[in-house]
Amino acid sequence: MRIAILGFGSVGQGIARALLAKDLDIIVTGLADSRSGIINPTGIDLAAALARKEEGGPCGDVNISPADVVARADYDLLVEVTPTNVDDGEPALGHIQKALMRRKHVVTSNKGPIALAYPELRDLAAANGVFLRYEATVCGAIPLIHAMQEGIAGNTISRLYGIFNGTCNYILTRMAEDSLTYEQALAEARELGYAEADPTYDVEGIDAGIKLVILANTVLDMQATLKDVERTGITLLTPEALRLAEDQDCTIRLIGEIVPAAGVLRVSPRLIAKTHSLVVEGTLNAVTVETDLAGDLTFIGKGAGSTETASAIIGDLLYIRDRHVQSS
Amino acid sequence: MKLEMRDQPGQLVAALQPISAVGGNIIAVIHQRETPATTEALDVQIVLELPEGRLARLLEMFRAQGVNVVRIGEERLLYECTLIVIGHLMHTDLSDTVDQIDRTGSAEVTELSLAMPAINAPSSARIIIRSTTREEMKKALRILRGVAEQKNLLVIEPLEEA
């Protein structure tokens, strides 16, 4: 199978390293970062591209744009792993549409287009007889979407809730463990690369909210936008609040929750028993799905990271290859 | 709840049967034999838990069995919810916040632990609300959310319902 990769940051490089390390019979014929691109129908030298990135340079030719790669490269499947834009999903949204219209399958980790335009993209993919998969958009390495679409297909989901943001979970873990203030725990998270310079997206619950919207729209048959998510972040939490929780053998975690029948989507700090299966440490994610046939299922795993997100992307790639790509 | 019934064989069983029929849970049965022999009545005290709204039906069934209920004890507050509230709790009149819940009559704040780290810094409180019914608890939480919004307080609710 021939693929083109759009985005050569942490996730894109993780995919390249995994492809180099494993013999998956996948050839990369197009590659682009924000500044440059490469098109090579016989296969791009990924090791050389990684080396160029490591030296701080562009991955390819500055005269080739991401749009050129989408429009001109010879591939069966587009891997779109550029950073998320929650306002209009661009430029990723346009690239995905263009690839689908070229009858190319698409696999993405980009939350923007899926949260904002899933029904349109799904219909566009169907109309062109190709597949669109997005496992990596929610909870990194945890195959939550796959499990819900395939593994527990036929179940009715009464409630879904859990920890969808590793940055917040790290901050709250540190506040509880060592009585750090919110500011101290955030500074530490930044130092370790768990939080962005502008942490708003994580700590105000926007990232968790977008993931709820994606799950609601793609696997729970709801029609939601970020505005429908009742959202409270963790910025006002105090060490004393965590201590008061601790006195009762509880702790506080930022919980995303969907109750489909009641139309509830909510992200907020919640009191939770320390022995609860969702109380995971550090940057882990954990999600419980309450179903009628399967009972309660809890998924725990790494919600971010280069290799972990690449795992979800590669899972989608092989899913599509094994079912739908005839020639490679 | 204290029950009085005729002292005839099988009466105690007849009195207990309706409790399970309405889905109640018997916590204790206190059987007092030393009542004056001159009366034919037998005193039995039963402590029980009942699902909401089943008391009237239970009393009806007792009447049909010839069981006479002497006295119905106090209903205990069965539902409990622990929350944490963060913000300028004293400046925004904490006793008024508590009072607004207590004023409902069927839910009340039964415990409050307060931490005030510094003057002008937001304080944190853990409060426990108890209520007789789930509906009353929901109502109390709605009131608390409303007050919190007005007073700019952050309410941290439990993940699981009371």
Interface residues (C-beta under 8 A of the other chain):
Chain A: Y161 T232 L236 L237 T238 P239 E240 A241 R243 L244 A245 D247 Q248 C250 I252 R253 I255 S268 P269 R270 L271 I272 H276 L278
Chain B: T82 L83 I84 I86 G87 S113 A115 P117 P122 S123 S124 A125 R126 L154 I156 E157 P158 L159 E160
